[in-house]
Amino acid sequence: MTRRRLPPFAALRAFEAAARYGNFKKAAEDLCLSASAISHQVRSLEEFLGLKLFNRDSGKPVLTTSGMAYLESINDVFDRLDAATNRLALRGDRRELVVNVFPSLLSCWLLARLPTYKASNPDVDIKFLGSYQPLEFGAGEIDLAIRYGDGEWPGVRSVFLMHDELFLVASPETARKLPPLDRIAELTEFTFIHCAQDVEEWQQWAGMASFPIDAIKSRLEFDSRSLVLEAVAGSLGIAIGRMPSALSFLESGKICSPYPLRLRTRAAYYLVYPEHHEQYANVRSFQAWLLDESQVFDGLVT
């Protein structure tokens, strides 16, 4: 590994303050140092870099061309350091939690259960980032995420939450018109509602049910699972339901699962976060609550 060539931080900090104020005395007041200490630190940085950062000929320090270029380069570093420190402080006193989650999972399941977490943790400010994009914890903006997959993501800890299963759903009104299981091929007469987020789920369920998927006569497609479930509840057709997204719709009676045919997928839902985030109290409390909420699915998706 290449050794980093970094200047002394005290000298860097003194230079940044002096350049920001254009005055050694004001920089000294900001950093609770003497003006001579600021001057000494700046000179030590100049010696380290082998170039002049300030012109002092007029008695007032004026940035040289090299000094202006260096200040521009390090400003971003100081801004990021300030932001990272603030985020860490907020996590430490349990005031903020940033959760990355699929929008459909958030709207169809997590949101309805959130009041129980907030009731026990009123001091935690939660920010949800709805996204289907690959996870990036490197920027430090995300505390944890809920993801769907095999649980193998490099560089992070993944905690199993619940399995995923595919099953047919319909409104109670539509369900009364469906054919019995031994005539399941007659489902082709009904409108099939697809979720654009997973176009293969119908093929997977149909393969298990020995159902002629290619014979479907009518289709609807939506780009979110919540809209799919709303369309089913409105008796616009039948669709594939998945836990936990379908749970609130099933519990309310808006939709039902008319057949016992269920297909467990190879993937599952996991809570994912960098291992060092476990030191934060808000991450631990959210994980404990989420595991409790997820246990119910062992009895529902089997």
C-alpha positions as CSV (number, residue, x, y, z in Angstrom):
1,M,0.0,0.0,0.0
2,T,1.3,3.4,-1.0
3,R,2.2,5.7,2.0
4,R,0.1,8.9,2.0
5,R,1.9,12.2,1.8
6,L,-0.3,14.4,4.1
7,P,0.6,17.7,5.7
8,P,0.2,18.2,9.5
9,F,-3.5,18.8,10.0
10,A,-2.9,21.7,12.5
11,A,-1.0,23.5,9.8
12,L,-3.6,22.7,7.2
13,R,-6.4,24.0,9.5
14,A,-4.5,27.2,10.2
15,F,-3.9,27.9,6.5
16,E,-7.6,27.3,5.7
17,A,-8.8,29.7,8.4
18,A,-6.2,32.3,7.4
19,A,-7.1,32.1,3.8
20,R,-10.9,32.2,4.6
21,Y,-10.6,35.3,6.7
22,G,-7.7,36.9,4.8
23,N,-6.4,37.8,8.3
24,F,-4.2,35.9,10.7
25,K,-5.7,37.6,13.8
26,K,-9.3,36.6,12.9
27,A,-8.1,33.1,12.0
28,A,-6.5,32.9,15.4
29,E,-9.7,33.9,17.2
30,D,-11.6,31.3,15.2
31,L,-9.2,28.5,16.2
32,C,-8.6,29.9,19.7
33,L,-4.9,30.4,19.0
34,S,-2.5,33.3,18.8
35,A,-1.8,35.2,15.6
36,S,1.8,34.1,15.9
37,A,0.8,30.5,16.2
38,I,-1.2,30.8,13.0
39,S,1.7,32.4,11.2
40,H,4.0,29.6,12.5
41,Q,1.7,26.9,11.3
42,V,1.3,28.5,7.9
43,R,5.1,28.7,7.5
44,S,5.4,25.1,8.5
45,L,2.9,24.2,5.8
46,E,4.8,26.2,3.2
47,E,8.0,24.4,4.2
48,F,6.3,21.1,3.9
49,L,4.9,21.9,0.4
50,G,8.1,23.8,-0.7
51,L,6.2,26.8,-2.0
52,K,4.8,30.1,-0.9
53,L,1.1,30.3,0.0
54,F,0.9,33.9,1.2
55,N,2.6,37.2,0.2
56,R,3.2,39.2,3.4
57,D,5.0,42.2,1.8
58,S,2.2,44.6,2.5
59,G,1.8,43.5,6.0
60,K,-1.5,41.9,5.2
61,P,-1.4,38.2,4.1
62,V,-2.5,37.8,0.5
63,L,-2.8,34.4,-1.2
64,T,-0.4,33.6,-3.9
65,T,-1.5,31.9,-7.1
66,S,-0.3,28.6,-5.6
67,G,-2.1,29.4,-2.3
68,M,-5.4,30.1,-4.1
69,A,-5.1,26.8,-6.1
70,Y,-4.3,24.9,-2.9
71,L,-7.2,26.5,-1.0
72,E,-9.6,25.6,-3.8
73,S,-8.4,22.0,-3.7
74,I,-8.7,21.5,0.1
75,N,-12.1,23.4,0.5
76,D,-13.9,20.3,-0.7
77,V,-12.0,18.1,1.8
78,F,-12.9,20.4,4.7
79,D,-16.6,20.6,3.6
80,R,-16.8,16.8,3.4
81,L,-15.0,16.4,6.8
82,D,-17.5,18.9,8.3
83,A,-20.5,17.0,6.8
84,A,-19.2,13.6,7.9
85,T,-18.5,14.9,11.4
86,N,-22.0,16.3,11.7
87,R,-23.6,13.1,10.5
88,L,-21.6,11.0,13.0
89,A,-22.5,13.3,15.8
90,L,-26.2,13.1,14.9
91,R,-26.0,9.3,14.8
92,G,-24.2,9.2,18.1
93,D,-27.0,11.0,19.9
94,R,-29.7,9.0,18.0
95,R,-31.2,12.0,16.2
96,E,-30.9,10.9,12.6
97,L,-31.3,7.7,10.7
98,V,-31.0,7.5,6.9
99,V,-32.7,4.3,5.4
100,N,-32.4,3.3,1.8
101,V,-35.4,1.1,0.7
102,F,-37.3,0.1,-2.4
103,P,-40.2,2.7,-2.9
104,S,-42.8,-0.1,-3.2
105,L,-41.6,-1.8,0.0
106,L,-41.8,1.6,1.8
107,S,-45.3,2.5,0.6
108,C,-46.9,-0.9,0.8
109,W,-45.4,-2.2,4.0
110,L,-42.9,-0.2,6.1
111,L,-44.8,3.0,6.3
112,A,-47.9,1.5,7.9
113,R,-45.7,-0.1,10.6
114,L,-43.5,2.9,11.3
115,P,-45.6,4.4,14.1
116,T,-44.6,1.5,16.4
117,Y,-41.0,2.3,16.0
118,K,-41.5,6.1,16.4
119,A,-43.5,5.5,19.5
120,S,-40.5,3.7,21.1
121,N,-37.9,6.0,19.6
122,P,-39.4,9.5,19.4
123,D,-35.9,11.2,19.4
124,V,-34.9,9.5,16.1
125,D,-35.3,11.6,12.9
126,I,-35.7,9.2,10.0
127,K,-35.0,10.0,6.4
128,F,-36.1,7.5,3.8
129,L,-34.4,7.4,0.4
130,G,-36.5,5.4,-2.0
131,S,-34.3,3.8,-4.6
132,Y,-33.8,0.6,-6.7
133,Q,-30.2,1.6,-7.6
134,P,-27.2,-0.4,-6.4
135,L,-26.1,0.5,-2.8
136,E,-23.3,3.0,-2.2
137,F,-22.3,3.3,1.5
138,G,-19.0,4.9,0.7
139,A,-20.3,8.5,0.7
140,G,-21.5,8.1,4.3
141,E,-25.0,9.3,3.6
142,I,-26.9,6.0,4.2
143,D,-27.0,4.3,7.6
144,L,-28.7,1.1,6.5
145,A,-30.8,-0.3,3.7
146,I,-33.4,-3.0,3.0
147,R,-32.4,-5.0,-0.1
148,Y,-33.7,-8.0,-2.0
149,G,-31.2,-10.7,-3.1
150,D,-29.1,-13.6,-1.9
151,G,-27.6,-11.8,1.1
152,E,-24.1,-11.7,-0.5
153,W,-23.0,-8.1,-0.8
154,P,-19.3,-7.3,-0.5
155,G,-18.1,-5.1,2.3
156,V,-21.3,-5.0,4.3
157,R,-23.2,-7.0,6.9
158,S,-26.5,-8.5,5.8
159,V,-29.1,-9.6,8.3
160,F,-31.9,-11.9,7.0
161,L,-35.4,-10.4,7.4
162,M,-37.9,-12.6,5.5
163,H,-38.4,-15.0,2.6
164,D,-40.2,-14.0,-0.6
165,E,-43.0,-16.1,-2.2
166,L,-45.1,-15.6,-5.3
167,F,-48.9,-16.2,-5.1
168,L,-51.9,-15.2,-7.0
169,V,-54.0,-12.3,-5.7
170,A,-57.5,-11.0,-6.7
171,S,-60.2,-8.8,-5.2
172,P,-62.9,-10.8,-3.3
173,E,-65.3,-9.9,-6.2
174,T,-62.9,-11.2,-8.8
175,A,-62.0,-14.3,-6.7
176,R,-65.6,-15.4,-6.8
177,K,-65.4,-15.6,-10.6
178,L,-62.1,-17.5,-10.8
179,P,-62.1,-21.2,-11.9
180,P,-61.4,-24.0,-9.5
181,L,-57.8,-25.2,-9.2
182,D,-58.3,-28.2,-11.4
183,R,-59.4,-25.8,-14.3
184,I,-56.7,-23.2,-13.7
185,A,-56.0,-22.9,-17.5
186,E,-59.3,-20.9,-17.6
187,L,-57.5,-18.0,-15.9
188,T,-56.5,-16.9,-19.4
189,E,-59.9,-15.2,-19.7
190,F,-59.0,-12.7,-17.0
191,T,-56.8,-9.6,-17.2
192,F,-53.3,-10.2,-16.0
193,I,-51.7,-7.2,-14.2
194,H,-48.0,-7.0,-14.3
195,C,-45.4,-5.1,-12.2
196,A,-42.7,-3.6,-14.4
197,Q,-40.2,-3.9,-11.6
198,D,-40.3,-7.7,-12.1
199,V,-41.6,-8.9,-15.4
200,E,-40.6,-12.5,-14.8
201,E,-42.7,-13.2,-11.8
202,W,-45.8,-14.3,-13.8
203,Q,-43.6,-16.7,-15.8
204,Q,-42.2,-18.1,-12.5
205,W,-45.6,-18.7,-10.9
206,A,-47.1,-20.1,-14.1
207,G,-44.3,-22.6,-14.5
208,M,-45.0,-23.9,-11.0
209,A,-48.8,-23.9,-11.6
210,S,-48.5,-25.5,-15.0
211,F,-50.5,-22.6,-16.4
212,P,-50.3,-21.6,-20.1
213,I,-49.0,-18.1,-19.7
214,D,-48.7,-17.5,-23.4
215,A,-52.4,-17.9,-23.8
216,I,-53.2,-14.7,-21.8
217,K,-55.6,-12.5,-23.7
218,S,-55.6,-9.2,-21.7
219,R,-52.8,-7.5,-19.8
220,L,-52.2,-4.3,-17.7
221,E,-48.8,-3.1,-16.5
222,F,-47.8,-0.6,-13.8
223,D,-44.4,0.6,-12.8
224,S,-44.9,0.2,-9.1
225,R,-46.2,-2.7,-6.9
226,S,-48.5,-0.4,-4.9
227,L,-50.3,0.5,-8.1
228,V,-50.6,-3.1,-9.1
229,L,-52.2,-4.0,-5.8
230,E,-54.6,-1.0,-6.0
231,A,-55.6,-2.2,-9.5
232,V,-56.3,-5.7,-8.2
233,A,-58.3,-4.2,-5.3
234,G,-60.3,-2.3,-7.8
235,S,-61.2,-5.6,-9.6
236,L,-59.3,-4.7,-12.8
237,G,-57.7,-8.1,-12.9
238,I,-55.4,-10.6,-11.1
239,A,-51.8,-10.3,-10.2
240,I,-48.9,-11.8,-8.5
241,G,-48.7,-10.9,-4.8
242,R,-45.5,-10.9,-2.7
243,M,-44.8,-10.5,0.9
244,P,-44.5,-8.2,2.6
245,S,-45.9,-5.7,0.1
246,A,-49.2,-7.4,-0.2
247,L,-49.8,-7.8,3.6
248,S,-51.7,-4.6,4.3
249,F,-54.0,-5.3,1.3
250,L,-54.6,-8.8,2.5
251,E,-55.2,-7.7,6.1
252,S,-57.7,-5.1,5.1
253,G,-59.6,-7.6,2.9
254,K,-59.1,-5.5,-0.2
255,I,-57.5,-8.5,-1.9
256,C,-57.3,-12.2,-1.2
257,S,-55.1,-15.2,-2.2
258,P,-57.6,-17.6,-3.9
259,Y,-55.3,-20.5,-4.5
260,P,-52.8,-22.4,-2.2
261,L,-50.2,-22.4,-4.9
262,R,-47.1,-20.5,-3.6
263,L,-43.6,-20.4,-5.0
264,R,-40.7,-19.5,-2.7
265,T,-38.0,-17.6,-4.6
266,R,-34.3,-18.0,-4.2
267,A,-33.9,-14.4,-3.0
268,A,-35.0,-12.9,0.2
269,Y,-35.1,-9.5,2.0
270,Y,-32.1,-8.4,4.1
271,L,-31.2,-5.5,6.2
272,V,-27.8,-4.3,4.9
273,Y,-25.2,-1.9,6.5
274,P,-21.5,-1.4,6.9
275,E,-20.4,-3.4,10.0
276,H,-19.1,-0.3,11.9
277,H,-22.6,1.2,11.7
278,E,-23.6,-1.3,14.4
279,Q,-22.0,1.0,17.0
280,Y,-24.8,3.5,16.4
281,A,-27.7,3.2,18.8
282,N,-30.3,4.2,16.2
283,V,-29.1,1.5,13.8
284,R,-29.3,-1.1,16.6
285,S,-32.8,-0.1,17.6
286,F,-34.1,0.0,14.1
287,Q,-32.7,-3.4,13.4
288,A,-34.2,-4.9,16.5
289,W,-37.6,-3.4,15.6
290,L,-37.4,-4.6,12.0
291,L,-36.6,-8.1,13.0
292,D,-39.6,-8.2,15.2
293,E,-41.8,-6.9,12.4
294,S,-40.4,-9.5,10.0
295,Q,-41.0,-12.5,12.2
296,V,-44.7,-12.6,11.3
297,F,-43.9,-13.6,7.7
298,D,-42.5,-17.0,8.8
299,G,-46.1,-18.0,9.3
300,L,-47.5,-16.2,6.3
301,V,-45.1,-17.2,3.5
302,T,-44.6,-20.9,3.9
